Every structure is written in structure tokens, then in C-alpha cells.
Amino acid sequence: MRREVWVNERGRVTRYNLAYINHNIYQRDNGRVIGYDNAHGYHHRHYFGNVEAVGFVSFEDIEDQFTRDWSALRHTP
């Protein structure tokens, strides 16, 4: 599990990278199975190599989305 968050002097999240990495499940994308970040100028989700833009409400919302994805994957047989 990787959680990188950059915060400015006002306490506002300016950059983030949340990722579940497991090379046993997925070998491409440096083992990133699920991830959310705002690199490359937009908010997006990585899921088994597919990348799609996501709506951004708040960083807390992104964390919740990441947690839901990771929890659903953990409970998949």
C-alpha cells in the first residue's frame, strides 16, 4: 500500500498518489493494481492498467473511493 500526499503551507492537498501494489496479482504498471492520483494535470484512477478520469470533490472523497475499490478487491474470490 502506498500513500503519498503533498500538502501546502495552508494545509491543502496539492498532490496525491494512493496505490495498492501487488506484483502477484498484476505485473504491469509497476505492480499497481489500484491507484488514484492527480499527476499529469488531472485526477484519475488506475485499475489493472486501465486509466480513467475521476470527478474530484475533495481529497477525502478520493480516499473513500480508493478504500472502497481496495475493500471490494480484497473480498473478491
Secondary structure, 3 states (H helix, E strand, C coil): CEEEEEECCCCCEEEEEEEEECCCCCCCHHHEEEEEECHHHCCEEEECCEEEECCCCCHHHHHHHHHHHHHHHHCCC
